[in-house]
Amino acid sequence: MNIRNYFIAVPLLLVSRGNFFAQNVFTYEDIIKQSVIDTNFTTILQKKISSLTFSADTEILQYLFQNPALPNQLDSQITTIAELEYQLKKFDITTSDFFNSYSPITVLNDTLIDTITRISFQFNSKTYYAYCFFVPGMVSADSVATLIIPGSGTNQSTEIYYKTGYHGPIVDNVSKYGDTYIFVKPNQDFLGIHRENKLLMDEAIVPFLINTGFSYTAYYLTQCVAFAKYLKNKYRKIAIVGLSQGGTASLYVSLQAEPAAAVIASGFSVLFEKFALMGMNQPIGHELLILFRIRIQNMLSVMERWMFLFTKQKLKIYIPVTTFLPYRM
């Protein structure tokens, strides 16, 4: 057999080995230098392959994690596909579950650890957890609380807390009225599904959940509803505030939680029912808009006032917001 014929079969084997291909490239010159003939070429190749520590899980997982993960994550990093499957199965809430979640939710308890408030709640006969950054208000406690739902982007709750992101100093603005709670989304901030300092890609979460009957959006919005219910029992009044995707989430949550006030900053458009240009990090779920339309038609006849903001430059409007329009006092 002519030695050049090996270049038909060898690359196929090397490509199937992922990183092995990058780290162990056999060139024609390498083979010539070793005076390789048909018999001992196979032997050399087998020795190189057997010397590698090869794991199918490792080869697959390395492509699923992309955005930077923050240090001090709550859960350990993913090392196997079984561990990834375990994490994804936690997202077991459907879109229809969410739109009927407020009354069935039972808040069990709360825990304050440093700047983080964690609540546990029961829903659909299961126990779930939700997390928020907590910022004490500039006025007396147990009067008014604001729940901020972050917009799209990586680790936005942390950026809101430290006032470093596109949300600006919204915490300073709402803290004038009472305590502030910044919701932390699953797979974000310290709640990352992570590996080697990177977060699991949205493309590895959202389509899988939709195909299995669930929704990442419904899951985190239900957590928001639970937190809103917790705050309504703790404070005299609450407000729910969000920008962009956070505005959309605030609208969905407010339809159930009925806060004293809501700010929906560039988060809703009637065009959503005509077309939508969305990435995997946007609100997506089975029949999401259909169920939303039913809900909002029922609720708008009851609510007195809403504040919607639509601008070309959201920040100029969102940052100076210092008052809320009440609608169910």
PyMOL commands that set and color helices and strands:
alter all, ss='L'
color gray80, all
select helices_A, chain A and resi 3-16+19-23+28-33+38-50+56-61+81-88+95-98+156-162+170-174+189-191+202-204+206-211+216-234+245-257+270-273+288-300+314-318
alter helices_A, ss='H'
color red, helices_A
select strands_A, chain A and resi 65-68+106-113+116-123+126-135+144-149+179-184+194-195+198-200+237-243+261-265+307-309
alter strands_A, ss='S'
color yellow, strands_A
deselect
rebuild
show_as cartoon
